[in-house]
């Protein structure tokens, strides 16, 4: 279901969903006003999240569940027409869209026409960071994780209305963000960049208080910075959170770290 782009009328798209919702055709941003009705941008976002071809009946159920089939099909046709006009204002009647692909009752975005999607870039950088980390290339991995965090400005479609599929994607990407924070803080610790490790680990435990790895990085970083008392307080905080949230105590690994710090041992 791939097509070739037709000259200047079909400029590659740049799509951002981790810093509000922004779509750009070539160097021309699509204004909020141009999207018009909310269903138009929602349909585009739905196809972004779906990635693969969507059956028309699923779209009817998702966007117009309380209408008759005939009325829902009419609304879908109108919304699709408006979406095509938003993306390609000069598209002629009966002319195929470069950005929306049809095959029978299936509908999807033409991913060949999307030059940049910040979600994909975030996940690519995360994967590359993990690969480099696995190879022991710590500095390079840290650089990838830092680049990934530069992409994640806000939660996925943070300024959009709540939809179950938006909430699910938002949760998935937020978990990826937390994973990046965890690996980045640990990588910085391994590079002896203790202040930065402490800052990212602190951010991690603020978003996810029961993340034991975040607490451990904070303890190690604070100890390395000469803040032994802060490290011990962090351990107590970790214990309190684990007991309150999960009804469990610290793992042997965490307790061993505590004992080393309490005894004033080097890392």
N, C-alpha and C positions, 0 to 999 in steps of 0.2 A: 504493500500500500504506500510506496514511496513515490514522490514526484519531484521533478526539477523545478527550481524557482524561475520565474519568468521576469528577468530584468529588474529594473528599478521599481516596478509596481509590487514586487514581492521581496522586500528587504528581509534579511534574517531578523528573528526576534531575540530580544534580550528580556528575560523574565526574572523578576525578583519577588520572593515571598517571605524572605527572612529580614526584611527591612520595610515593612508595610507591603503593599501590593503595587508593583510597578512593571509595566510592559512597555518595551521600546521597539519600534520598527526602524531598523537601521540606527540612525542617530536621533530619531524623532520619538520623544516620549508620547504615550497615549494618555491624555488627560483624564481625570476622574469624570469630568463632565461628558466626555465623549463616550464613555461606557454606557451612559443612560440608565436604563432599568437595571436593578440589582441582579435580576436573574441572568442577564447577559454575562456579567463578570463571574457570577457563580458557576455558570455552565463552563466557561473557560477554565476556572479553577478546578472544577470537578474532573474535567478531562486531563488536566495536569496531574492530579492525584492518581487517577485511574491508570494513566500511562498506556494501557493496552486498549484495544477496541471495546466500546461499550454498546450493549444492545439497546436499541431505541426504547423498548418497553421498560428497561430499567430507569431510563431518564424520565419517562412519564411518571413512574411510581415515585421517583425521588423528588421531582419538582412540582408535580401537580396530582398528588394522590387522591384528592377529593373531587376531581373533575371527571366527567365522562371521558371515555377513550377518544372520542371525536374532538372534544374541546381541548383535551391535553395534547393531542397530536397537532392541533392548530397552534397552540401556544408554543410547542417545541419548534414548529416550522418558523414562526415569527421570531423566536429567540435566536434560532440559528441564523436566520437572515440578518438580524441586527448584529450578531457576533461577527459574521463575515464582513459586514459593512464597517464595523469598528476596526477590524484588522486590515481590511483592504477597501478603503473608501471608493477607489476607482474601479472596483470589480464590476464587470458588465453582467446584465441579466443573462442567466444560463451558462455563464462562464464558471469553470471549476475553481474552487478556492485552493490557494497554495498552502493554507494553514490548517484547514479542516478537511479531513479525508472521509469519504463514504465508501462502503462496500456492502451492498445489500442493506440490511438493517443495522449495520455496524457503523460506529462513528468514533473517530479519534483525532488527536492532534497529529500533524505531520512533524515528527521530531527532527527530521532532517532540516526543517526550516527554523529550528530553535538553536541559535548559536551559543547561547549561554542561559543556564538555569541555575540559580544560586544553590538550590537544594542539591542538585547533582554535583556541583562543585564542592560543596561542603562534605558530602559523603565520599567523594573521590579523594579529597585531601585526608580525610580520616582513615580511609583504607590504606593509602600510601604511607601515612604516619605509622600505622600498625605494622605494615610490612617492613618498614625501615627499623622499627623498634625490635621486631623479631630477629632482624639481622645484626642487631647490636649497634646500629648506626644512630646513636642517640641524638647527636646534634641535628642531623638531617630530619629525624622524626619530629623533634621539637619544633623545627621550622615549619613542617607541614601542619602540625597541630595549631601553631600560632596563626598560620594563614587561614585555617578553618575557622578559628574563633573570630577572625576579622570579618568573615562572611556572615556569621550569626549575630546580627544586630538586635533582632527581636524574635520572639517566638513566631512560628509559621502562621502567616495571615493574622497577625495579632489584632489588627484593627477591623477584621471581618466578623460578620455575624456567626453565631455558633451553629454549626452543622455537625452531625455525628462524624462524618468523614473528614471534616476539617479538624475536629478535636482529636481523632485517631492519628492523623498525620502530624498534628502539632505535638502530641505525646511522643510519637516515634522519634521525631527530630529533636525534641527536648532531651530524650534519653541519650541520643547520639551526642548532643552537646555536653551532657554530664560525663559521658564516657571520654570525650576529648579532654575535658577539664582534668579528669582523673589521670589519664596517661600523660598529659602535658605536665601536671604538677609533679608526678613521679619522675618524669624525664629530666625536668629542671633540677630536681633534688640530686639525681645521679650526676648532673653536670656541676654540682656545687653552687648553683644559682639559687641560694636559699631564700632570699627575699621574694623573688618572683614565684618560687615554688609555694611559699607560704601564702602569697596573695591569691594564687589560683586555687589552692586547696581550701582557703577560707571561703572563696566564692562557691566552691563545690559543696561544702558542708552547709552553707546557708541555703542553697537550693535543695540539697538532699542531706538533712541532718543525720540520718542513719548510715551514711556512707563511711564505713570504717576505714577504708583506704585513705579517704580525705583527712580523717582525724590523725591517722598514723603519719602521713606526710607533714601535717602541721606540727605534730610532736617532734619529728626528726628535724624539721627546718628550724623550729624555735630553739631546740637544743643546740644545733649547729651555730645559730646566731648568738648563743650565750644567754638565751632566755629560758633557763631551766625551770623556773617556777611556772612560766606560761605553758611549757610543755606538760608539766604535771597537772595543771588545771585543765588542759585540753583532754587529758586522759580521763579525768573525773567527769567532765562533760560528756565524753563519749560513752562512759559507763551508764550515766544517768539516762541518756537518750535510748540506748539499747534496752535498758530495763523498762523504760516507759513505753517505748514503741513495740518492742518484740518480746519483752519478758525474759531476756537472756543477758548473760554477762559477756565480758570481752573474751575474744579468742585467745588461745595460748600465745599466738604470735604477737597480739597487741599487748598482752600482759608482760611478755618477755621484753618488749620495747620499753614499757613503763619501768620495769625493774632496772634496766640498763640506765635509763635516764635518772631514776631515783638514786642509783648508786654512783652517778656521776661518770659512767663509763663513756668512752668515745664511741662514735658511730662505727 
